[in-house]
Amino acid sequence: MPTKIEKDSVTGRETTGHEWDGLRELNTPLPKWWLYTLYASIVFAIVYSVLYPSVPGITGYFHGVLGYSTRTQVAADVRAMAAQRGVSMDKIKDMPIEQVRENPQLLAVALTAGRITFAENCQACHGAGGEGRPAYPVLADDVWLWGGKLADIQQTITYGIRSGHPDARVSQMPRFGADAILQPAQIQQVADYVMALYGKPVAGADTAAGATVFAENCAACHGDKGQGNREFGAPALASQVHLYGDTRAVVVAQITNPRQGVMPNWNVRLDPATIKSVALYVHSLGGGE
C-alpha cells in the first residue's frame, strides 16, 4: 500500500507515497515544453490525417480532404521528365552522332538513355559492363570486328550482323572441313599455326606447313600476319581476345565447321535517337575509338 506522502529530505520534493525497500518515488512532473510538444504532435497528427490519405478501410482508405496522392504526383513527375527527355531525344535524332558527343547536355541524356536501353536489350548477351561472353564480343576493349568508331558502332546496332537486313554487316567463313576444302591433316597444321598467332604455340608443332596453308586459304581475310580485316569482319588472330575461346579444340572446330553468329538489326525495335544513345554508351565503355 502507498505510504504517507511526504517530502524527500534530499531534494525537497514531494513523494508519490510509493516506497520499495526504502526507496521512495519522487513526484516529478513532466517538463512543460515536453507536454506542449506532445500536445502539438497530437494536433498535427489529427490535422494531417484529415487533410491527407490516412485511415485504411475494408475496401479502400480515407483519401483526405485535399485529395493528394503520391502516385499521382509521381505520374506527373514522370510525364514531365518524359516531355523534357523527348525534347532532347528529338535533338539527338536530328543531329549527327559526333555532334551529340560534343554537346555535354545532350551527351548526358544520351548516355542515360543508352545505359538503360543497353541493360534492357544488350546486357543478356554482351554482359552488364560490355565484358562479353563466349560467342558474344567484348565491347569494353579496343578489339573490334567491324570498327569501334561511333559511326561503325551505330551502323552495327542499326542493321545488325547477318540479320537478314539488306544493309546488315555480312561475313562468311568457309567450312574448310565440312565442305572438304582442306584435308584433316591440313586443318591440324593450320590450327597449330593459329595457336602460335594466339601466343600459345603447341609444344613440338611444326608451324611451317600450317603457315603455308594459312597463306593460301586464310590470309586473304585474316591478313598475312593474322592482324584481321574489318572490311570483312575477319577477327584478328594475333590477339589475346577471341570470340569463341582460345583452345586448340575450339580453333579446329571453327576451321572445320565455323559458327556464324547473328546480331539483330535493332532499327525495327529502337528509334534512331535511342540507337545513337546506345552507340554513344557502348563507345563510352572503354573500347571506343
Number of C-alpha atoms within 10 A of each C-alpha: 6 9 11 11 15 14 16 14 8 6 8 10 14 16 18 17 16 16 15 8 5 7 8 18 16 19 15 10 7 8 8 9 9 10 12 11 11 12 12 12 12 12 12 12 13 12 12 14 16 16 16 16 18 15 12 10 8 5 5 8 11 15 17 17 12 10 10 13 13 9 9 10 11 11 12 12 12 12 12 12 11 13 12 11 16 13 10 17 23 12 14 24 17 11 13 12 20 13 12 22 18 10 11 11 11 19 20 15 17 27 22 16 21 22 21 16 18 24 14 10 13 15 17 14 17 21 18 13 16 22 16 19 15 12 16 19 21 22 23 20 18 14 20 25 17 19 19 22 17 20 16 16 24 22 21 22 21 24 21 22 23 19 17 15 15 9 15 19 21 17 15 13 16 16 17 20 19 13 11 10 14 18 14 13 10 18 22 21 22 26 28 27 25 25 19 18 18 19 14 15 17 15 8 7 14 13 19 13 15 21 22 16 19 24 16 11 16 19 18 15 20 22 18 14 14 22 17 22 19 16 13 17 20 22 22 23 21 19 14 13 18 19 15 15 14 17 13 17 11 14 20 20 16 19 21 22 15 18 14 13 13 15 17 18 22 18 15 10 12 16 14 19 22 22 27 31 32 26 29 28 24 24 21 15 14 14 17 22 15
